[in-house]
């Protein structure tokens, strides 16, 4: 057995991403409170899972335009977009996959 320790990353969520989650919850709650709670809980669990192996997630195509490597993890119709900075995973946005990505919000 290997005694190699897995690196653990510190996950940080930007105010923009927190706002995205709040808006998702509010939008879905209009139709189904339970579905909204379950979806947000699933997304939050996915975000927490990025403490280990964030590089398992694919690089997004928008990275070329930004000059930095951004990755995403997908839950149903939603994309959680993040970047790895040293030992930190920074959650930048949580958006609907059909929504156009506004590149200006990445560096907030």
N, C-alpha and C positions, 0 to 999 in steps of 0.2 A: 504494500500500500504506500502511496505517495503521502509524504507529510507536508507537501507544498500547500501553503495557505492561499486561499482565494482572496484576491484584492476586493475590498468593499469600497464602494463609491458613496459619497454623500450626495443625496438627491436634494436639489433646491428648486423651488417652483417660483417663477416670476409672477409679479402682480398681474401681468397680462394673462398668463395661463390660469391663474386663480379666477380671474374674471371670466375667462372662457368657460371654465367648469360651472361657475354660477349661472351663466347664461344658458348653457346646455340644460342644466337642471330646471331652470325656469321655463324654458321652451317646452320640454317634454312633460313637465308637471301639468301644463294646461290640459293635456290629454290623459295622462296616467301617472299619478304620483309614485306608485310602486315601481313602475318601469324607470322613471327618472332616477329614483334613489338607487335602484339596482345598477343602472348604467354608470352613474357617477362612482359608485362603490367599485365596480369592475375596473374603471379607468384608474382610480386611485390605487388599486392593488397592482395594476400593471406598472404604474409609475414607481411604486415602492419596489417592484421586482428589478428595477434598473440599478439597484444597489449592487447587484452582481451581474456581470456579463452584459453591460450596455452595448458592447460592440457586436452583439448577436443581431442587432437591429440594422436594417439596411439604410444606406446613405440616401438622402432625398435628392432629387434632380435639381432642386433650387440651390443646392450647395454651390454649384459652379458659379452662379450669378453673385453669390454672397462672398465668395472667396474664403469661406470657412466650411468645415465639415459638420453638417447637421444630419441627424438620423431621425427615424420615426418608428413608432410602434403603433399598430393598428388594432382598434377594437370596434368591430362592426363597421359603421360608417364614419367613425371618428379617428383622426390621426393625432397622436401626441408627438410633437416635434421637440427635439432636444439636441444639446451638444454636450460633448464630454470635454471638460477642461481640467486636465491633471487628474486629481482624485474626486472631482465634482461632476455630477450630471445635472445640467441646468435645463429645466423644462421651460421651453420658450412659449409654446402655444398648444392648445387642444382645440382642433377645428374639425368641422364636418368635411369629409373627403371631397364633396362636390364644391366646396367653397374655395374661391381663389385665395391664394396665399399672398398676403401683403408683406413684402420683404422688409419694409421699414420697421416693423415691430420686433424684429429679431434681437436687436441690441439694446432693448430697454432693461 
